[in-house]
Amino acid sequence: MRFDVITLFPELFAPFLVQGVTRRAFESGQVDVQFWPLRDYADGNYRRVDDRPFGGGPGMVMLAEPLERALAAARAARGVPAPVIHFSPTGRRIDQALLRDMATGPGAVLLCGRYEGIDQRFLDRHVDLELSLGDFVLSGGELPALALLDGIARLQDGVLSDARSHQQDSFEDGLLDCPHYSRPEVLDSADGPLPVPPVLLSGHHADIARWRRERSLELTARRRPDLIAAARAAGRLSKADERFLAQMPPGDSAGI
């Protein structure tokens, strides 16, 4: 798959593509990322890409014309159609279901806005999907674009050392992930020794699986009861899951 990134700051992406486990997806070409520096498509000596908003007000607005030229160049280089994604507070929140869908698709053109925003006429003509990281404001679309690329890259075959790793991630089954422990078996602390839960040392795979499931249910019920409700509505909770949730103290189950 291929992602074409229209941005004022392509250099923000460079370290990300060559570091960490997800670099395997980029180095192998499983996820091909191409950049279209917006100032290369601006006019004049100053390569201006923004101007004051009509109607007054603070900030600057990204001009439609450089964006039109950059998008045309990206589309011509791709040769095949692809959705244009704009990162905006008005967009759908990025979630694991979206990442799974995109991980097997053709990719997209990622539009990274800056300043007060982008001329609405460009957005109306060209944007197919708007995405958001959440209910807060960032300085531009580069960080959401990086988050999207990272989430998609780690779902590609062979990127994670163990193919089962992402299957246990938070949200993969609609719940938060369970706690994890490693060596030493007993950690010294100012509050006294902190041992690993005994069940994890038992070697009893069924007991370990059930313990992990219950801790996942417990954590999700406490922190994200909306996910429990969604899992229940989708039929993803077993009778054993429901029995465990029913016996949780009322203060712990947060509305379950």
Backbone as CSV, one residue per row, in Angstrom:
resi,resn,N_x,N_y,N_z,CA_x,CA_y,CA_z,C_x,C_y,C_z
1,MET,0.840,-1.187,0.000,0.000,0.000,0.000,0.874,1.235,0.000
2,ARG,0.280,2.336,-0.423,1.061,3.563,-0.556,0.329,4.729,0.086
3,PHE,1.103,5.544,0.820,0.577,6.765,1.401,1.367,7.956,0.860
4,ASP,0.648,8.908,0.314,1.245,10.154,-0.157,0.895,11.247,0.840
5,VAL,1.921,11.881,1.400,1.724,12.841,2.480,1.987,14.253,1.962
6,ILE,0.963,15.083,2.012,1.098,16.490,1.656,1.298,17.267,2.956
7,THR,2.464,17.877,3.086,2.828,18.498,4.355,3.816,19.629,4.148
8,LEU,3.830,20.554,5.084,4.856,21.592,5.100,6.143,21.104,5.753
9,PHE,6.071,19.992,6.480,7.217,19.548,7.282,7.498,18.061,7.086
10,PRO,7.945,17.665,5.906,8.256,16.237,5.689,9.365,15.728,6.596
11,GLU,10.236,16.636,7.056,11.343,16.205,7.909,10.857,15.652,9.255
12,LEU,9.650,15.981,9.659,9.121,15.435,10.909,8.919,13.918,10.817
13,PHE,8.756,13.402,9.624,8.478,11.984,9.432,9.739,11.136,9.331
14,ALA,10.864,11.749,8.948,12.054,10.980,8.597,12.527,10.038,9.701
15,PRO,12.708,10.478,10.955,13.184,9.537,11.990,12.213,8.394,12.239
16,PHE,10.936,8.676,12.139,9.915,7.677,12.412,9.996,6.500,11.443
17,LEU,10.380,6.753,10.213,10.386,5.706,9.187,11.572,4.748,9.309
18,VAL,12.568,5.087,10.115,13.779,4.264,10.201,14.060,3.791,11.624
19,GLN,13.125,3.997,12.548,13.325,3.605,13.940,12.240,2.628,14.377
20,GLY,12.572,1.785,15.337,11.577,0.925,15.953,11.148,-0.227,15.060
21,VAL,10.255,-1.040,15.621,9.850,-2.249,14.917,9.072,-1.942,13.638
22,THR,8.344,-0.824,13.606,7.538,-0.527,12.418,8.382,-0.151,11.212
23,ARG,9.668,0.119,11.415,10.523,0.444,10.265,10.529,-0.698,9.249
24,ARG,10.282,-1.924,9.721,10.270,-3.078,8.818,9.214,-2.912,7.737
25,ALA,8.083,-2.335,8.109,7.019,-2.142,7.124,7.426,-1.129,6.074
26,PHE,8.156,-0.091,6.481,8.556,0.963,5.545,9.767,0.548,4.718
27,GLU,10.730,-0.108,5.355,11.927,-0.536,4.630,11.608,-1.618,3.603
28,SER,10.642,-2.484,3.913,10.275,-3.559,2.999,9.383,-3.087,1.855
29,GLY,8.824,-1.891,2.000,7.896,-1.394,0.988,6.469,-1.867,1.185
30,GLN,6.219,-2.620,2.259,4.838,-3.004,2.541,3.964,-1.765,2.717
31,VAL,4.541,-0.762,3.353,3.895,0.541,3.467,4.838,1.562,2.838
32,ASP,4.501,1.983,1.652,5.322,2.940,0.900,4.827,4.351,1.219
33,VAL,5.735,5.202,1.704,5.367,6.573,2.076,6.129,7.552,1.193
34,GLN,5.385,8.391,0.495,5.962,9.418,-0.369,5.515,10.792,0.118
35,PHE,6.412,11.777,-0.012,6.124,13.100,0.524,6.020,14.143,-0.581
36,TRP,5.115,15.075,-0.358,4.870,16.166,-1.288,4.954,17.476,-0.499
37,PRO,6.189,18.047,-0.406,6.375,19.286,0.373,5.567,20.423,-0.246
38,LEU,4.684,20.984,0.512,3.710,21.913,-0.043,4.355,23.153,-0.638
39,ARG,5.436,23.622,-0.063,6.055,24.846,-0.597,6.615,24.633,-2.007
40,ASP,6.870,23.412,-2.385,7.338,23.140,-3.750,6.262,23.479,-4.786
41,TYR,5.029,23.619,-4.334,3.915,23.870,-5.252,3.308,25.257,-5.061
42,ALA,4.045,26.127,-4.337,3.596,27.497,-4.103,4.258,28.449,-5.093
43,ASP,3.639,29.588,-5.308,4.141,30.586,-6.243,4.991,31.632,-5.534
44,GLY,5.784,32.366,-6.324,6.513,33.524,-5.823,7.810,33.168,-5.134
45,ASN,8.596,34.200,-4.863,9.892,34.007,-4.230,9.773,33.457,-2.816
46,TYR,8.676,33.798,-2.151,8.515,33.399,-0.753,7.773,32.067,-0.593
47,ARG,7.339,31.491,-1.709,6.641,30.198,-1.656,5.511,30.214,-0.625
48,ARG,4.670,31.202,-0.761,3.633,31.412,0.247,2.517,30.379,0.117
49,VAL,2.141,29.802,1.255,1.096,28.778,1.250,-0.113,29.175,2.098
50,ASP,-0.091,30.389,2.681,-1.186,30.806,3.540,-1.467,32.298,3.365
51,ASP,-2.634,32.716,3.830,-3.004,34.133,3.775,-4.060,34.401,4.840
52,ARG,-4.368,35.686,5.033,-5.349,36.073,6.046,-6.746,35.590,5.658
53,PRO,-7.576,35.273,6.630,-8.930,34.797,6.322,-9.865,35.926,5.914
54,PHE,-10.698,35.678,4.928,-11.768,36.626,4.624,-12.702,36.722,5.828
55,GLY,-13.162,37.934,6.090,-14.039,38.150,7.240,-13.287,38.519,8.493
56,GLY,-11.957,38.497,8.424,-11.163,38.864,9.582,-11.003,37.727,10.568
57,GLY,-10.317,38.019,11.640,-10.082,37.011,12.667,-8.614,36.659,12.780
58,PRO,-8.266,35.919,13.838,-6.857,35.577,14.063,-6.389,34.455,13.145
59,GLY,-5.072,34.356,13.036,-4.490,33.226,12.327,-4.500,33.387,10.820
60,MET,-4.004,32.347,10.166,-3.897,32.317,8.720,-4.566,31.051,8.196
61,VAL,-4.918,31.096,6.906,-5.601,29.972,6.263,-4.722,29.438,5.133
62,MET,-4.591,28.122,5.037,-3.805,27.528,3.962,-4.520,27.736,2.632
63,LEU,-3.781,28.165,1.630,-4.345,28.494,0.324,-4.703,27.239,-0.464
64,ALA,-5.765,27.338,-1.229,-6.240,26.195,-1.997,-5.324,25.870,-3.178
65,GLU,-4.776,26.889,-3.822,-4.059,26.655,-5.085,-2.801,25.795,-4.933
66,PRO,-1.915,26.063,-3.942,-0.772,25.142,-3.780,-1.211,23.718,-3.449
67,LEU,-2.274,23.598,-2.670,-2.783,22.278,-2.325,-3.323,21.560,-3.556
68,GLU,-3.985,22.298,-4.427,-4.495,21.699,-5.668,-3.342,21.127,-6.494
69,ARG,-2.258,21.871,-6.602,-1.130,21.423,-7.413,-0.428,20.231,-6.767
70,ALA,-0.265,20.278,-5.440,0.380,19.158,-4.754,-0.454,17.889,-4.876
71,LEU,-1.749,18.018,-4.723,-2.625,16.851,-4.831,-2.609,16.288,-6.248
72,ALA,-2.618,17.161,-7.236,-2.569,16.697,-8.624,-1.279,15.927,-8.896
73,ALA,-0.165,16.411,-8.352,1.119,15.725,-8.536,1.106,14.358,-7.849
74,ALA,0.549,14.301,-6.640,0.481,13.030,-5.919,-0.398,12.026,-6.653
75,ARG,-1.516,12.484,-7.153,-2.422,11.584,-7.874,-1.785,11.077,-9.159
76,ALA,-1.085,11.949,-9.852,-0.437,11.532,-11.092,0.642,10.490,-10.819
77,ALA,1.383,10.668,-9.733,2.451,9.725,-9.402,1.891,8.371,-8.968
78,ARG,0.774,8.391,-8.282,0.154,7.127,-7.848,-0.362,6.347,-9.051
79,GLY,-1.052,7.038,-9.921,-1.585,6.389,-11.103,-2.909,5.684,-10.907
80,VAL,-3.279,5.431,-9.657,-4.562,4.788,-9.346,-5.262,5.634,-8.290
81,PRO,-6.587,5.611,-8.272,-7.319,6.437,-7.301,-7.021,6.023,-5.861
82,ALA,-7.099,7.006,-4.972,-6.927,6.755,-3.543,-7.711,7.809,-2.779
83,PRO,-8.253,7.458,-1.622,-8.981,8.446,-0.834,-8.049,9.531,-0.298
84,VAL,-8.595,10.718,-0.148,-7.861,11.834,0.449,-8.353,11.988,1.887
85,ILE,-7.411,11.915,2.821,-7.740,11.999,4.243,-7.209,13.312,4.799
86,HIS,-8.080,14.021,5.479,-7.722,15.285,6.131,-7.834,15.092,7.635
87,PHE,-6.838,15.529,8.379,-6.861,15.411,9.838,-7.447,16.689,10.432
88,SER,-8.541,16.518,11.157,-9.316,17.667,11.624,-10.084,17.306,12.885
89,PRO,-10.307,18.280,13.801,-11.149,18.016,14.984,-12.567,17.606,14.626
90,THR,-13.007,17.902,13.407,-14.364,17.552,12.992,-14.471,16.110,12.499
91,GLY,-13.341,15.402,12.436,-13.329,14.085,11.822,-13.704,12.952,12.753
92,ARG,-13.846,11.780,12.169,-14.071,10.544,12.929,-12.830,10.238,13.745
93,ARG,-13.041,9.806,14.965,-11.906,9.466,15.802,-11.247,8.180,15.294
94,ILE,-9.941,8.194,15.186,-9.197,7.014,14.753,-9.333,5.920,15.806
95,ASP,-9.700,4.722,15.374,-9.811,3.590,16.288,-9.233,2.345,15.632
96,GLN,-9.175,1.258,16.401,-8.532,0.049,15.905,-9.289,-0.565,14.736
97,ALA,-10.604,-0.449,14.750,-11.388,-0.990,13.636,-11.022,-0.287,12.329
98,LEU,-10.846,1.013,12.372,-10.433,1.760,11.181,-9.051,1.315,10.714
99,LEU,-8.127,1.156,11.655,-6.774,0.733,11.292,-6.778,-0.647,10.640
100,ARG,-7.589,-1.562,11.180,-7.662,-2.893,10.579,-8.192,-2.829,9.153
101,ASP,-9.188,-2.003,8.927,-9.734,-1.861,7.576,-8.693,-1.286,6.618
102,MET,-7.986,-0.258,7.067,-7.012,0.400,6.198,-5.771,-0.449,5.985
103,ALA,-5.467,-1.350,6.920,-4.241,-2.142,6.839,-4.230,-3.093,5.661
104,THR,-5.386,-3.367,5.091,-5.459,-4.251,3.921,-5.901,-3.494,2.669
105,GLY,-5.907,-2.179,2.736,-6.361,-1.368,1.612,-5.218,-0.840,0.769
106,PRO,-5.543,0.077,-0.156,-4.523,0.597,-1.074,-3.698,1.740,-0.513
107,GLY,-4.083,2.258,0.663,-3.432,3.451,1.190,-4.281,4.679,0.965
108,ALA,-3.651,5.862,0.975,-4.410,7.103,0.869,-3.456,8.269,0.655
109,VAL,-4.038,9.403,0.322,-3.320,10.675,0.338,-3.631,11.331,1.677
110,LEU,-2.605,11.647,2.451,-2.773,12.226,3.775,-2.503,13.727,3.707
111,LEU,-3.481,14.502,4.063,-3.407,15.959,3.981,-3.173,16.516,5.381
112,CYS,-1.998,17.089,5.599,-1.619,17.610,6.914,-1.775,19.125,6.935
113,GLY,-2.860,19.585,7.508,-3.112,21.016,7.589,-2.282,21.695,8.665
114,ARG,-2.259,23.013,8.595,-1.576,23.841,9.589,-2.371,25.139,9.759
115,TYR,-1.905,25.974,10.681,-2.499,27.295,10.943,-3.949,27.143,11.400
116,GLU,-4.812,28.089,10.994,-6.214,28.027,11.401,-7.003,26.972,10.631
117,GLY,-6.434,26.496,9.544,-7.119,25.493,8.754,-6.851,25.666,7.281
118,ILE,-7.618,24.942,6.472,-7.463,24.900,5.017,-8.683,25.532,4.367
119,ASP,-8.464,26.227,3.277,-9.576,26.827,2.530,-10.666,25.768,2.305
120,GLN,-11.868,26.068,2.771,-12.957,25.088,2.748,-13.296,24.622,1.342
121,ARG,-13.044,25.450,0.351,-13.356,25.055,-1.023,-12.514,23.861,-1.471
122,PHE,-11.267,23.824,-1.018,-10.427,22.669,-1.327,-10.944,21.426,-0.617
123,LEU,-11.288,21.584,0.647,-11.782,20.432,1.412,-13.063,19.884,0.799
124,ASP,-13.965,20.776,0.410,-15.241,20.336,-0.163,-15.045,19.579,-1.469
125,ARG,-14.062,19.974,-2.243,-13.847,19.365,-3.562,-13.136,18.024,-3.485
126,HIS,-12.214,17.887,-2.520,-11.269,16.766,-2.629,-11.245,15.782,-1.467
127,VAL,-11.662,16.159,-0.288,-11.478,15.292,0.881,-12.576,14.235,0.948
128,ASP,-12.146,12.988,1.109,-13.080,11.866,1.221,-13.367,11.480,2.659
129,LEU,-12.395,11.710,3.558,-12.549,11.278,4.942,-11.763,12.217,5.845
130,GLU,-12.389,12.633,6.943,-11.699,13.421,7.958,-11.520,12.571,9.198
131,LEU,-10.309,12.633,9.777,-9.979,11.832,10.946,-9.416,12.712,12.055
132,SER,-9.594,12.258,13.285,-9.137,13.003,14.459,-8.538,12.039,15.468
133,LEU,-7.569,12.525,16.249,-7.028,11.732,17.350,-7.889,11.842,18.600
134,GLY,-8.687,12.881,18.720,-9.503,13.072,19.915,-9.916,14.512,20.075
135,ASP,-10.517,14.804,21.199,-11.083,16.130,21.430,-10.049,17.082,22.012
136,PHE,-9.046,17.364,21.214,-8.030,18.350,21.581,-7.424,18.889,20.300
137,VAL,-6.677,19.971,20.415,-6.166,20.666,19.237,-4.648,20.532,19.161
138,LEU,-4.151,20.173,17.971,-2.721,20.092,17.697,-2.319,21.199,16.735
139,SER,-1.028,21.385,16.567,-0.539,22.442,15.683,-0.649,22.086,14.210
140,GLY,-0.851,20.808,13.904,-0.949,20.411,12.506,-1.319,18.951,12.384
141,GLY,-1.437,18.493,11.146,-1.870,17.133,10.883,-0.770,16.104,10.867
142,GLU,0.472,16.531,11.097,1.573,15.570,11.011,1.519,14.506,12.111
143,LEU,1.229,14.905,13.341,1.159,13.913,14.416,0.029,12.904,14.209
144,PRO,-1.177,13.308,13.843,-2.194,12.310,13.513,-1.791,11.414,12.347
145,ALA,-1.124,11.986,11.348,-0.668,11.168,10.220,0.344,10.123,10.678
146,LEU,1.257,10.519,11.558,2.227,9.572,12.103,1.543,8.469,12.901
147,ALA,0.544,8.849,13.688,-0.190,7.853,14.469,-0.889,6.859,13.552
148,LEU,-1.499,7.361,12.487,-2.183,6.482,11.543,-1.198,5.532,10.879
149,LEU,-0.068,6.050,10.424,0.934,5.214,9.764,1.489,4.156,10.706
150,ASP,1.745,4.527,11.955,2.258,3.577,12.920,1.252,2.459,13.172
151,GLY,-0.009,2.832,13.382,-1.034,1.827,13.655,-1.236,0.868,12.506
152,ILE,-1.112,1.351,11.277,-1.274,0.498,10.101,-0.026,-0.348,9.865
153,ALA,1.154,0.242,10.067,2.399,-0.480,9.811,2.529,-1.706,10.704
154,ARG,2.148,-1.596,11.972,2.352,-2.721,12.891,1.387,-3.867,12.620
155,LEU,0.378,-3.641,11.785,-0.558,-4.706,11.428,-0.125,-5.472,10.183
156,GLN,0.962,-5.046,9.554,1.426,-5.738,8.355,2.130,-7.042,8.712
157,ASP,2.016,-8.035,7.837,2.635,-9.342,8.079,4.142,-9.210,8.266
158,GLY,4.654,-9.841,9.311,6.080,-9.895,9.536,6.677,-8.690,10.231
159,VAL,5.884,-7.679,10.530,6.433,-6.475,11.163,6.708,-6.714,12.642
160,LEU,5.757,-7.303,13.346,5.982,-7.660,14.746,6.676,-9.018,14.809
161,SER,7.552,-9.188,15.788,8.311,-10.428,15.905,7.398,-11.629,16.110
162,ASP,6.310,-11.431,16.837,5.326,-12.486,17.062,4.020,-12.039,16.430
163,ALA,3.526,-12.781,15.473,2.317,-12.392,14.744,1.101,-12.286,15.648
164,ARG,1.187,-12.915,16.841,0.057,-12.867,17.763,0.034,-11.596,18.593
165,SER,1.100,-10.803,18.542,1.223,-9.655,19.442,0.063,-8.680,19.289
166,HIS,-0.231,-8.281,18.055,-1.276,-7.277,17.885,-2.657,-7.842,18.191
167,GLN,-2.796,-9.182,18.154,-4.095,-9.777,18.462,-4.456,-9.605,19.930
168,GLN,-3.453,-9.371,20.791,-3.688,-9.180,22.216,-3.730,-7.712,22.601
169,ASP,-3.585,-6.821,21.639,-3.565,-5.399,21.945,-4.910,-4.922,22.466
170,SER,-4.874,-3.791,23.163,-6.112,-3.126,23.524,-6.930,-2.843,22.271
171,PHE,-8.239,-3.009,22.395,-9.228,-2.707,21.356,-9.349,-3.777,20.281
172,GLU,-8.407,-4.726,20.192,-8.517,-5.721,19.135,-9.790,-6.548,19.276
173,ASP,-10.164,-6.860,20.530,-11.419,-7.575,20.740,-12.466,-6.670,21.375
174,GLY,-12.241,-5.377,21.303,-13.183,-4.410,21.840,-12.939,-4.039,23.284
175,LEU,-11.920,-4.639,23.928,-11.620,-4.377,25.327,-10.205,-3.832,25.473
176,LEU,-9.896,-3.322,26.672,-8.534,-2.923,26.981,-7.692,-4.163,27.280
177,ASP,-6.405,-4.048,27.035,-5.509,-5.170,27.258,-5.321,-5.406,28.755
178,CYS,-4.922,-6.615,29.118,-4.663,-6.956,30.513,-3.269,-6.453,30.920
179,PRO,-2.965,-6.423,32.234,-1.604,-6.073,32.676,-0.595,-7.132,32.247
180,HIS,0.666,-6.727,32.139,1.741,-7.647,31.763,2.881,-7.535,32.764
181,TYR,3.606,-8.633,32.971,4.695,-8.686,33.944,5.897,-9.394,33.327
182,SER,7.102,-9.032,33.820,8.320,-9.696,33.378,9.251,-9.841,34.573
183,ARG,10.487,-10.242,34.342,11.447,-10.477,35.413,11.811,-9.166,36.102
184,PRO,12.159,-9.219,37.400,12.262,-10.411,38.266,10.896,-10.870,38.777
185,GLU,10.851,-12.079,39.311,9.585,-12.579,39.838,9.104,-11.747,41.019
186,VAL,10.046,-11.235,41.808,9.714,-10.368,42.944,10.520,-9.088,42.797
187,LEU,9.817,-7.974,42.730,10.457,-6.664,42.564,10.524,-5.979,43.921
188,ASP,11.736,-5.605,44.324,11.907,-4.876,45.586,11.428,-3.438,45.421
189,SER,10.737,-2.945,46.418,10.269,-1.558,46.380,10.216,-1.012,47.791
190,ALA,10.036,0.298,47.910,9.944,0.932,49.219,8.729,0.446,49.994
191,ASP,7.722,-0.045,49.270,6.501,-0.544,49.916,6.568,-2.032,50.221
192,GLY,7.714,-2.639,49.976,7.849,-4.068,50.212,7.956,-4.835,48.917
193,PRO,8.141,-6.153,48.993,8.292,-6.969,47.779,7.008,-7.000,46.969
194,LEU,7.162,-6.912,45.643,6.027,-6.929,44.724,6.169,-8.141,43.809
195,PRO,5.454,-9.224,44.114,5.598,-10.432,43.303,4.731,-10.392,42.048
196,VAL,5.109,-11.190,41.075,4.275,-11.428,39.900,3.064,-12.262,40.344
197,PRO,1.870,-11.997,39.813,0.711,-12.834,40.164,1.038,-14.316,39.971
198,PRO,0.789,-15.145,41.003,1.197,-16.563,40.949,0.665,-17.317,39.745
199,VAL,-0.539,-16.984,39.277,-1.121,-17.742,38.173,-0.240,-17.678,36.928
200,LEU,0.497,-16.576,36.755,1.334,-16.425,35.574,2.575,-17.310,35.630
201,LEU,2.877,-17.823,36.812,4.023,-18.731,36.981,3.592,-20.182,37.051
202,SER,2.290,-20.419,36.935,1.754,-21.764,37.157,1.987,-22.713,35.994
203,GLY,2.119,-22.177,34.788,2.238,-23.026,33.611,0.920,-23.600,33.148
204,HIS,-0.179,-23.232,33.794,-1.503,-23.740,33.446,-2.133,-22.761,32.444
205,HIS,-2.096,-23.123,31.175,-2.459,-22.176,30.120,-3.916,-21.739,30.199
206,ALA,-4.800,-22.628,30.539,-6.215,-22.253,30.626,-6.442,-21.266,31.757
207,ASP,-5.795,-21.499,32.911,-5.935,-20.572,34.036,-5.347,-19.207,33.702
208,ILE,-4.197,-19.226,33.015,-3.565,-17.955,32.627,-4.457,-17.194,31.660
209,ALA,-5.028,-17.878,30.681,-5.905,-17.227,29.707,-7.125,-16.623,30.395
210,ARG,-7.700,-17.362,31.343,-8.866,-16.841,32.049,-8.497,-15.643,32.914
211,TRP,-7.340,-15.729,33.610,-6.883,-14.601,34.425,-6.708,-13.350,33.566
212,ARG,-6.093,-13.517,32.405,-5.888,-12.364,31.526,-7.207,-11.793,31.030
213,ARG,-8.144,-12.673,30.698,-9.450,-12.210,30.247,-10.167,-11.434,31.352
214,GLU,-10.116,-11.951,32.565,-10.793,-11.272,33.675,-10.141,-9.938,34.003
215,ARG,-8.821,-9.875,33.930,-8.165,-8.594,34.192,-8.511,-7.587,33.082
216,SER,-8.615,-8.064,31.851,-9.030,-7.203,30.744,-10.439,-6.673,30.970
217,LEU,-11.339,-7.562,31.361,-12.714,-7.150,31.653,-12.754,-6.158,32.805
218,GLU,-11.993,-6.447,33.849,-11.978,-5.598,35.033,-11.479,-4.196,34.701
219,LEU,-10.356,-4.125,33.998,-9.777,-2.828,33.646,-10.715,-2.039,32.730
220,THR,-11.301,-2.727,31.761,-12.207,-2.051,30.832,-13.448,-1.549,31.556
221,ALA,-13.991,-2.347,32.462,-15.175,-1.929,33.212,-14.895,-0.701,34.060
222,ARG,-13.694,-0.619,34.612,-13.344,0.521,35.465,-13.033,1.780,34.653
223,ARG,-12.268,1.599,33.583,-11.767,2.760,32.843,-12.634,3.152,31.647
224,ARG,-13.196,2.152,30.952,-13.957,2.426,29.736,-15.248,1.609,29.695
225,PRO,-16.200,1.908,30.567,-17.449,1.140,30.564,-18.186,1.198,29.232
226,ASP,-17.922,2.237,28.447,-18.564,2.317,27.133,-18.117,1.163,26.231
227,LEU,-16.884,0.693,26.410,-16.406,-0.434,25.612,-17.082,-1.734,26.028
228,ILE,-17.358,-1.865,27.319,-18.094,-3.046,27.776,-19.485,-3.056,27.158
229,ALA,-20.138,-1.904,27.178,-21.482,-1.815,26.606,-21.465,-2.151,25.122
230,ALA,-20.451,-1.675,24.409,-20.359,-1.952,22.973,-20.083,-3.428,22.723
231,ALA,-19.200,-4.036,23.536,-18.903,-5.459,23.376,-20.137,-6.303,23.659
232,ARG,-20.904,-5.900,24.664,-22.130,-6.628,24.989,-23.129,-6.519,23.839
233,ALA,-23.293,-5.324,23.287,-24.240,-5.124,22.192,-23.847,-5.919,20.957
234,ALA,-22.519,-6.095,20.759,-22.034,-6.828,19.590,-21.974,-8.339,19.831
235,GLY,-22.344,-8.785,21.033,-22.327,-10.214,21.320,-20.947,-10.785,21.540
236,ARG,-19.967,-9.948,21.947,-18.599,-10.421,22.121,-18.295,-10.897,23.548
237,LEU,-19.266,-10.786,24.467,-19.057,-11.226,25.841,-19.683,-12.608,26.044
238,SER,-18.898,-13.498,26.610,-19.396,-14.846,26.880,-20.199,-14.857,28.179
239,LYS,-20.831,-15.999,28.464,-21.549,-16.150,29.730,-20.588,-16.031,30.904
240,ALA,-19.380,-16.578,30.742,-18.371,-16.463,31.800,-17.968,-15.008,32.008
241,ASP,-17.829,-14.251,30.923,-17.527,-12.825,31.028,-18.616,-12.107,31.818
242,GLU,-19.864,-12.393,31.480,-20.982,-11.722,32.143,-21.037,-12.087,33.622
243,ARG,-20.753,-13.337,33.958,-20.738,-13.733,35.367,-19.657,-12.982,36.132
244,PHE,-18.483,-12.845,35.503,-17.398,-12.123,36.171,-17.778,-10.658,36.384
245,LEU,-18.333,-10.009,35.368,-18.726,-8.605,35.497,-19.815,-8.428,36.551
246,ALA,-20.725,-9.390,36.635,-21.836,-9.277,37.585,-21.358,-9.340,39.024
247,GLN,-20.242,-10.042,39.273,-19.773,-10.170,40.654,-18.801,-9.061,41.068
248,MET,-18.476,-8.169,40.129,-17.609,-7.047,40.481,-18.334,-6.108,41.435
249,PRO,-17.649,-5.576,42.458,-18.291,-4.607,43.366,-18.833,-3.420,42.587
250,PRO,-19.963,-2.849,43.015,-20.584,-1.742,42.254,-19.644,-0.579,41.994
251,GLY,-18.788,-0.258,42.946,-17.868,0.862,42.750,-16.821,0.597,41.699
252,ASP,-16.549,-0.694,41.444,-15.527,-1.053,40.460,-16.090,-1.141,39.041
253,SER,-17.390,-1.436,38.954,-17.925,-1.744,37.626,-18.388,-0.518,36.875
254,ALA,-18.374,0.644,37.483,-18.573,1.931,36.799,-19.735,1.906,35.810
255,GLY,-20.884,1.558,36.288,-22.052,1.663,35.436,-22.383,0.414,34.660
256,ILE,-21.653,-0.688,34.879,-21.922,-1.933,34.163,-23.192,-2.589,34.729
